Amino acid sequence: MKKSLIIVTGSESTRDSLHAQLNEYIPKEIEITSYSLELINISHLECDILLVSSNDALVHLSYKNITYNSNHLIIAKRTINFDNIDLIVPIPSNTDVLLVNDTKSSTHEAIGVLRNLGIDYLNYIPYYPGLNGVFDKVSIAITIGELDKVPPFVDKIYNLGTRIIDFQTIAEILSCAGILISNAESFSNKYLQKIINVAKRLTVSSNENAKLVKHLGIALDGLNEGILVFNSSDKNISVLNGNLRSILGLSHSNFVNKNVYSIITNNEILDFIFGNFKENEKIININNNEILISKFYEFQNDSIVVTFKSIKETILANEKMIKELRNKGFYAKYIFDDIVGESQEIIKVKNTLKKLSHSNLTILLDGESGSGKELFASAIHNESDRKNGPFLAINFSSLNDELIESELFGYEEGSFTGARKGGKQGFFELSKGGTIFLDEIGDISLKMQSRLLRVLQEKEIIKIGGHEIKPIDVRIIAATNKNLFEMVKKNEFRKDLFYRLKMGYVKIPPLRDRKSDLALLIHTFVNKESNYTYSITTESIHELCKYNWHGNIRELQNTISYMIAMSNSNVLTLEDVPERDFFQGSFEDDLAYTFMEFVGESRDQLNDLQIKILILIYKYNLNRNIIGRKILLQSLGSHYNLSEYAIRKNLSYLETLNYISTSKGKVGIVLTELGRKYLTSNSLT
């Protein structure tokens, strides 16, 4: 299903520019809509991601009484468009220039960006609408896409174009849409191509004007990548920017017209840049940093352009690493609020794990298949002090010893037949500063148990085929659906490893032991699987509660998906509940009271928030007005400090009690007859 992105900007010209930029970088999985505050004619914005061009635009959105509902709100970070930066470099030093933009803050911000890029030799004079002063002696203006705001007395205008959205903001959009890893390669390649295009223009300029080359070199110092440009005939350098000086550890700064061989002494770098152009990309270790080096030949000017990108600074530029990490659970998706349930059993587990999250103890999650162990592991990571680090998961059940060892510890180049050139980092190294989740740990061999024990004891690893001992900084969460204590008795699992893992032991209760959560879980899955377009009857929930759910949460979710697929309407009834031979486990009809007791006890135990929700729904229904989650959040959210998740959770609870009926679209939330009776009997209407 496509994610929706809405862009809100101050002016129409900015809207056109940013929309065009995002169309270039954002894949088709995201549907983009844009509005300017000059022409917007709607009162509410509904989307997955709301991108606002500036803090000023967000304030004006509020001034116009435009409401919004989105899962993610992003204030865009903006930067100068490098495509046109070479326009202003030839301006002589100490020249007075007007810097023209639409607001005071954006004008001063643009001046700061240009100065940080190294174009600090001009006398910038801020100019924006409403500013008083005498400026008619200034004949040159630089504007950031605001041509209509340049005063008429200016003779020469340099238009750098509208400020563009920066690298970090676009990455944040992809991350919020859940597609950063799968699109990182394409995204980083486009970004790198922009930098290469700047370098190409720099190469042309070098033959026309040495001074221009110098100034452009200063501007390129502001880029994150190292840039080297030299003539392929005489090997003399025309550009070597500040970032490359830092990468190579060079102390002096004047390299123009010096020979490459006199500056670069690393033979591996020299062999690459002067080698066969069929190999146009290579990873080289420079001063203990892995650097991705790319090169191309500029035929028109007989020059070679080389870019240097630090893998440690941004993983997006490393195509090989992206391919390794893709689809391997590189980030934690869930938090504790995503774990549905109000039973004493699940609340106790959540509280225990929240406390353990803030420790550095190894945690062992013991739970049946389908009970949500990876969800708990993900929540632990996001609750911990390591939440900003990586989260990697590996399932041992389908891997042999050799593959497990390779994935966990990595290997050196040439350590075995088929080993990748340059070797490979293992999960323990890639998880630095974060968490690694070892699922189905009861399935590993005694040999691998010994290696894992060393990691837990010494906090260090040795790669396959390597001799260097490397310290690691990683928190380990393990999980199993086997009885490890019985395996220890049978000498199938190391006793010392078992007790190392058991430091933070937590038993995840099976679904049949917390049946009071079933109704809430069923409503949650119906809403999730149907995108809030389906509902389910009380009788159907009653029938589903009779089953013992030996496949746990996973089986319940799959069953709800099946019922939705087979239903002839958007209300799931008893007819949609599969026949009993559909299920693999047993039914216990004599335990059917569980659901009815849960409902009966809960009806007299509504909290203040739930009562307020019922009253608000009653008032809207009475006046024939539609009410949904957004209105409830706007009306009650600030007073009760609510999130959208909390609203959904309470609505699911009230629907379980048959007090309300929810549907998506023109009907909204409706109070049932039972809900009206509750309010009447308690004198709440």
LOVO-590322 format. One record per residue (C-alpha): x, y, z; residue in three letters. Coordinates in steps of 0.5 Angstrom, whole numbers, padded with zeros to 4 digits, always signed. Layout:
REM residues N
XYZala...
//
This chain:
REM residues 685
+0000+0000+0000met+0003+0007-0002lys+0005+0012+0003lys+0002+0019+0003ser+0007+0025+0003leu+0004+0032+0004ile+0009+0038+0003ile+0007+0045+0005val+0011+0051+0003thr+0010+0058+0004gly+0010+0061-0003ser+0008+0057-0010glu+0015+0058-0013ser+0018+0054-0007thr+0012+0049-0007arg+0014+0048-0015asp+0022+0047-0013ser+0021+0042-0007leu+0016+0038-0011his+0020+0037-0017ala+0026+0035-0012gln+0023+0030-0008leu+0020+0027-0015asn+0027+0026-0017glu+0029+0022-0010tyr+0023+0019-0007ile+0021+0013-0010pro+0014+0011-0013lys+0012+0008-0006glu+0010+0014-0004ile+0005+0019-0007glu+0007+0026-0006ile+0002+0032-0006thr+0004+0039-0005ser+0001+0046-0002tyr+0003+0053-0002ser+0000+0057+0004leu-0001+0063-0001glu-0006+0058-0005leu-0008+0053+0000ile-0016+0052+0000asn-0017+0046+0004ile-0018+0046+0012ser-0015+0039+0014his-0009+0035+0012leu-0009+0028+0012glu-0003+0024+0011cys+0002+0019+0013asp+0008+0024+0013ile+0007+0031+0013leu+0013+0035+0011leu+0013+0043+0012val+0018+0047+0009ser+0020+0051+0015ser+0018+0053+0022asn+0015+0059+0019asp+0011+0055+0015ala+0009+0051+0021leu+0007+0057+0025val+0003+0060+0019his-0001+0053+0018leu-0004+0054+0025ser-0005+0062+0024tyr-0010+0059+0018lys-0013+0054+0022asn-0011+0049+0018ile-0011+0042+0022thr-0007+0036+0020tyr-0007+0029+0022asn+0000+0025+0020ser+0004+0019+0023asn+0010+0023+0022his+0011+0031+0022leu+0018+0033+0019ile+0021+0040+0019ile+0025+0040+0013ala+0032+0042+0013lys+0034+0046+0007arg+0041+0048+0004thr+0044+0052-0002ile+0043+0049-0009asn+0050+0047-0011phe+0048+0046-0018asp+0049+0054-0019asn+0054+0055-0014ile+0059+0057-0019asp+0055+0063-0021leu+0058+0067-0015ile+0065+0064-0014val+0068+0069-0020pro+0065+0076-0016ile+0071+0079-0013pro+0073+0079-0006ser+0070+0085-0001asn+0064+0086-0006thr+0058+0089-0003asp+0052+0084-0005val+0045+0084-0003leu+0043+0077+0000leu+0035+0077-0002val+0030+0072+0001asn+0023+0072+0003asp+0024+0073+0011thr+0029+0075+0016lys+0031+0068+0019ser+0032+0065+0012ser+0036+0071+0009thr+0041+0070+0015his+0041+0063+0015glu+0043+0063+0007ala+0049+0068+0009ile+0051+0063+0014gly+0051+0057+0009val+0055+0061+0004leu+0060+0063+0009arg+0061+0056+0012asn+0062+0053+0004leu+0068+0058+0004gly+0065+0064+0000ile+0066+0068+0006asp+0070+0074+0002tyr+0064+0078+0000leu+0060+0083+0004asn+0053+0080+0005tyr+0048+0085+0006ile+0041+0082+0008pro+0035+0084+0004tyr+0028+0082+0005tyr+0021+0085+0005pro+0019+0090+0010gly+0027+0092+0012leu+0028+0099+0012asn+0034+0102+0010gly+0038+0105+0004val+0041+0100-0001phe+0041+0103-0008asp+0049+0104-0008lys+0049+0096-0008val+0049+0094-0015ser+0049+0086-0014ile+0044+0082-0011ala+0045+0074-0010ile+0038+0071-0009thr+0035+0064-0006ile+0030+0063-0012gly+0026+0070-0010glu+0027+0074-0016leu+0021+0078-0015asp+0024+0081-0008lys+0030+0084-0011val+0030+0091-0011pro+0029+0095-0018pro+0036+0099-0017phe+0040+0092-0018val+0044+0092-0024asp+0046+0084-0024lys+0042+0079-0021ile+0045+0072-0019tyr+0040+0067-0018asn+0042+0061-0014leu+0035+0058-0014gly+0030+0056-0009thr+0034+0053-0003arg+0033+0045-0003ile+0032+0040+0002ile+0038+0037+0005asp+0041+0030+0005phe+0039+0028+0012gln+0031+0030+0011thr+0030+0026+0005ile+0033+0020+0009ala+0029+0022+0014glu+0023+0021+0009ile+0025+0015+0007leu+0026+0012+0014ser+0019+0014+0016cys+0016+0011+0010ala+0020+0004+0012gly+0024+0004+0005ile+0030+0007+0007leu+0034+0001+0007ile+0031-0002+0000ser+0032+0005-0003asn+0039+0007+0000ala+0043+0005-0006glu+0039+0009-0011ser+0038+0015-0007phe+0046+0015-0005ser+0048+0014-0012asn+0044+0020-0014lys+0047+0025-0009tyr+0054+0023-0011leu+0052+0024-0018gln+0050+0031-0016lys+0057+0032-0013ile+0061+0029-0019ile+0057+0034-0023asn+0060+0040-0019val+0067+0037-0020ala+0066+0036-0027lys+0064+0044-0028arg+0070+0045-0023leu+0074+0041-0028thr+0072+0046-0034val+0073+0052-0030ser+0080+0050-0028ser+0082+0051-0036asn+0079+0058-0036glu+0081+0061-0030asn+0085+0059-0024ala+0082+0064-0019lys+0075+0061-0021leu+0078+0054-0019val+0081+0056-0013lys+0074+0059-0010his+0070+0053-0013leu+0075+0049-0009gly+0074+0053-0003ile+0066+0052-0004ala+0068+0044-0005leu+0071+0044+0002asp+0064+0045+0005gly+0062+0038+0002leu+0062+0031+0006asn+0066+0028+0000glu+0073+0029-0001gly+0074+0031-0009ile+0081+0031-0013leu+0081+0033-0020val+0088+0033-0024phe+0090+0033-0031asn+0091+0026-0034ser+0097+0028-0038ser+0102+0032-0033asp+0099+0029-0027lys+0098+0036-0024asn+0092+0038-0019ile+0087+0043-0020ser+0083+0041-0014val+0084+0038-0007leu+0078+0040-0002asn+0079+0040+0005gly+0075+0034+0007asn+0080+0030+0002leu+0086+0033+0006arg+0083+0031+0013ser+0082+0024+0010ile+0089+0024+0008leu+0092+0027+0014gly+0095+0033+0010leu+0097+0039+0014ser+0098+0044+0009his+0093+0047+0004ser+0096+0049-0003asn+0096+0044-0008phe+0094+0047-0014val+0099+0045-0020asn+0103+0040-0015lys+0104+0033-0018asn+0099+0028-0015val+0105+0023-0014tyr+0108+0029-0009ser+0102+0029-0005ile+0099+0022-0005ile+0104+0017-0003thr+0099+0011-0001asn+0101+0006-0007asn+0094+0003-0006glu+0091+0009-0008ile+0096+0011-0014leu+0095+0004-0017asp+0087+0005-0017phe+0087+0012-0020ile+0092+0011-0025phe+0089+0004-0026gly+0084+0001-0031asn+0078+0005-0032phe+0074-0002-0032lys+0075-0002-0024glu+0072+0005-0023asn+0070+0004-0015glu+0074+0001-0010lys+0074+0001-0002ile+0081+0002+0001ile+0083+0003+0008asn+0086+0010+0009ile+0089+0011+0016asn+0085+0006+0019asn+0078+0009+0016asn+0075+0005+0010glu+0074+0010+0004ile+0070+0008-0002leu+0074+0012-0008ile+0070+0013-0014ser+0073+0016-0021lys+0072+0018-0028phe+0075+0021-0034tyr+0073+0028-0036glu+0075+0027-0044phe+0074+0034-0046gln+0079+0037-0041asn+0083+0031-0040asp+0082+0031-0033ser+0081+0025-0028ile+0076+0027-0022val+0076+0022-0016val+0071+0022-0010thr+0073+0020-0003phe+0067+0018+0001lys+0068+0015+0009ser+0064+0009+0010ile+0064+0011+0017lys+0060+0018+0016glu+0055+0015+0012thr+0053+0008+0010ile+0048+0010+0005leu+0054+0011+0000ala+0057+0004+0001asn+0053+0000-0004glu+0056-0007-0002lys+0054-0005+0006met+0047-0003+0004ile+0046-0010+0000lys+0049-0014+0006glu+0044-0010+0011leu+0038-0010+0007arg+0033-0015+0010asn+0037-0017+0016lys+0033-0013+0021gly+0038-0007+0021phe+0033-0003+0026tyr+0028-0004+0031ala+0021-0003+0029lys+0017-0004+0035tyr+0016+0000+0042ile+0012-0003+0048phe+0006+0001+0047asp+0006-0004+0040asp+0005-0010+0045ile-0003-0010+0046val-0006-0013+0052gly-0008-0011+0059glu-0008-0018+0063ser-0004-0018+0069gln+0001-0023+0066glu+0003-0019+0060ile+0003-0012+0064ile+0008-0016+0069lys+0012-0018+0063val+0012-0011+0060lys+0014-0008+0067asn+0020-0013+0068thr+0023-0012+0061leu+0022-0004+0061lys+0027-0005+0068lys+0031-0010+0064leu+0032-0005+0058ser+0036+0000+0062his+0041-0005+0065ser+0046-0008+0061asn+0044-0015+0063leu+0044-0021+0057thr+0036-0022+0057ile+0033-0029+0055leu+0026-0029+0052leu+0023-0036+0053asp+0016-0037+0049gly+0013-0041+0045glu+0013-0040+0037ser+0009-0034+0035gly+0008-0031+0042ser+0012-0025+0039gly+0019-0026+0042lys+0022-0021+0037glu+0017-0016+0038leu+0019-0016+0045phe+0026-0016+0043ala+0025-0010+0039ser+0021-0006+0044ala+0027-0007+0049ile+0032-0004+0044his+0028+0002+0043asn+0027+0003+0051glu+0034+0002+0052ser+0040+0007+0052asp+0042+0004+0046arg+0036+0006+0042lys+0040+0010+0037asn+0044+0004+0035gly+0043-0001+0030pro+0039-0007+0032phe+0040-0014+0028leu+0037-0020+0028ala+0039-0027+0026ile+0035-0034+0027asn+0039-0040+0028phe+0034-0045+0026ser+0035-0045+0019ser+0043-0044+0019leu+0049-0049+0019asn+0055-0048+0023asp+0059-0045+0018glu+0054-0040+0016leu+0052-0038+0023ile+0060-0037+0024glu+0061-0033+0018ser+0054-0028+0019glu+0056-0027+0027leu+0064-0026+0027phe+0065-0024+0020gly+0071-0027+0016tyr+0078-0024+0013glu+0080-0024+0006glu+0082-0031+0003gly+0080-0035+0009ser+0076-0040+0005phe+0074-0041-0002thr+0069-0036-0004gly+0071-0031+0001ala+0069-0024-0001arg+0075-0020-0003lys+0077-0015+0003gly+0073-0020+0008gly+0067-0018+0011lys+0064-0015+0018gln+0060-0020+0022gly+0054-0018+0026phe+0057-0017+0032phe+0062-0011+0029glu+0056-0008+0025leu+0052-0008+0032ser+0057-0004+0035lys+0053+0001+0040gly+0047-0003+0039gly+0043-0009+0040thr+0044-0016+0037ile+0038-0021+0037phe+0039-0028+0037leu+0033-0032+0036asp+0032-0040+0037glu+0039-0040+0041ile+0037-0047+0043gly+0038-0050+0036asp+0046-0048+0035ile+0051-0053+0036ser+0056-0054+0042leu+0061-0052+0038lys+0058-0045+0036met+0055-0045+0044gln+0063-0045+0046ser+0064-0039+0041arg+0058-0035+0044leu+0060-0036+0051leu+0067-0033+0049arg+0063-0027+0047val+0059-0026+0053leu+0065-0027+0058gln+0070-0023+0054glu+0066-0018+0050lys+0071-0019+0044glu+0071-0023+0038ile+0076-0026+0032ile+0074-0026+0025lys+0074-0033+0021ile+0081-0033+0018gly+0084-0028+0023gly+0088-0027+0029his+0087-0020+0031glu+0082-0020+0037ile+0077-0014+0037lys+0073-0012+0043pro+0066-0011+0041ile+0060-0006+0044asp+0054-0010+0044val+0048-0012+0048arg+0045-0019+0047ile+0038-0021+0047ile+0037-0029+0046ala+0030-0032+0045ala+0028-0040+0045thr+0022-0044+0045asn+0026-0050+0048lys+0027-0052+0055asn+0034-0050+0055leu+0034-0053+0063phe+0032-0060+0060glu+0037-0059+0054met+0043-0058+0060val+0041-0064+0063lys+0042-0068+0057lys+0048-0065+0055asn+0045-0062+0049glu+0046-0054+0052phe+0052-0052+0055arg+0051-0050+0063lys+0055-0044+0063asp+0052-0041+0057leu+0045-0043+0060phe+0047-0039+0066tyr+0050-0033+0062arg+0044-0032+0058leu+0039-0033+0064lys+0042-0027+0068met+0035-0023+0065gly+0031-0029+0064tyr+0023-0027+0062val+0018-0032+0061lys+0013-0030+0055ile+0006-0032+0057pro+0003-0036+0051pro-0004-0033+0049leu-0008-0039+0052arg-0006-0036+0059asp-0008-0029+0058arg-0015-0030+0054lys-0017-0024+0057ser-0013-0020+0052asp-0016-0024+0046leu-0022-0019+0045ala-0017-0013+0045leu-0013-0017+0040leu-0018-0019+0036ile-0021-0012+0035his-0013-0010+0034thr-0012-0015+0028phe-0019-0013+0025val-0017-0006+0025asn-0010-0007+0023lys-0011-0012+0017glu-0017-0008+0014ser-0014-0001+0015asn-0020+0000+0020tyr-0026-0002+0014thr-0028-0008+0018tyr-0031-0010+0025ser-0033-0016+0028ile-0039-0018+0032thr-0039-0020+0040thr-0041-0027+0038glu-0035-0028+0033ser-0031-0026+0039ile-0034-0031+0044his-0033-0037+0039glu-0026-0035+0038leu-0024-0034+0045cys-0026-0042+0046lys-0020-0044+0042tyr-0013-0045+0046asn-0009-0042+0040trp-0003-0046+0040his+0000-0042+0035gly-0001-0036+0039asn-0001-0029+0037ile+0001-0031+0030arg-0004-0036+0029glu-0009-0031+0031leu-0007-0025+0026gln-0007-0030+0021asn-0014-0033+0022thr-0017-0026+0022ile-0013-0024+0016ser-0017-0031+0013tyr-0023-0029+0016met-0023-0022+0012ile-0021-0025+0006ala-0027-0030+0006met-0032-0025+0009ser-0038-0023+0004asn-0039-0016+0008ser-0035-0011+0012asn-0038-0014+0019val-0034-0021+0021leu-0040-0026+0024thr-0040-0033+0026leu-0041-0035+0019glu-0034-0032+0018asp-0031-0036+0024val-0027-0042+0020pro-0030-0049+0022glu-0026-0052+0028arg-0022-0057+0023asp-0019-0051+0021phe-0015-0050+0027phe-0010-0055+0030gln-0011-0055+0037gly-0017-0056+0042ser-0023-0052+0044phe-0025-0052+0051glu-0032-0050+0051asp-0033-0050+0058asp-0028-0044+0059leu-0032-0040+0054ala-0034-0036+0060tyr-0027-0033+0060thr-0030-0028+0055phe-0036-0026+0058met-0033-0025+0065glu-0028-0021+0062phe-0034-0017+0059val-0038-0017+0065gly-0033-0015+0070glu-0031-0009+0065ser-0037-0006+0064arg-0037-0003+0071asp-0030-0001+0071gln-0030+0005+0065leu-0025+0010+0067asn-0026+0017+0067asp-0023+0018+0060leu-0027+0012+0057gln-0033+0016+0060ile-0031+0022+0057lys-0030+0019+0050ile-0037+0016+0050leu-0040+0022+0052ile-0037+0026+0047leu-0039+0021+0042ile-0046+0021+0044tyr-0046+0029+0043lys-0044+0028+0036tyr-0049+0023+0035asn-0055+0027+0038leu-0053+0033+0033asn-0052+0028+0027arg-0045+0030+0026asn-0039+0025+0024ile-0034+0024+0030ile-0028+0020+0029gly-0021+0019+0032arg-0018+0025+0030lys-0024+0029+0033ile-0023+0025+0039leu-0015+0027+0039leu-0016+0034+0038gln-0022+0035+0044ser-0019+0030+0049leu-0011+0029+0047gly-0008+0035+0051ser-0012+0034+0057his-0011+0027+0058tyr-0004+0027+0054asn-0006+0022+0049leu-0003+0019+0043ser-0007+0017+0037glu-0005+0010+0039tyr-0008+0011+0046ala-0015+0013+0043ile-0015+0007+0038arg-0013+0003+0044lys-0019+0006+0048asn-0024+0005+0042leu-0022-0002+0041ser-0024-0003+0049tyr-0031+0000+0048leu-0032-0004+0042glu-0031-0010+0045thr-0036-0008+0051leu-0041-0007+0045asn-0042+0000+0047tyr-0040+0003+0040ile-0039+0001+0033ser-0033+0004+0029thr-0033+0004+0021ser-0029+0008+0017lys-0032+0014+0012gly-0038+0018+0012lys-0041+0014+0019val-0036+0015+0024gly-0036+0012+0031ile-0043+0011+0033val-0046+0010+0040leu-0050+0003+0041thr-0056+0002+0045glu-0052-0001+0050leu-0047+0005+0050gly-0053+0009+0051arg-0056+0005+0057lys-0050+0006+0060tyr-0050+0013+0060leu-0057+0014+0062thr-0056+0009+0068ser-0051+0013+0070asn-0054+0019+0069ser-0049+0022+0064leu-0053+0024+0059thr
//
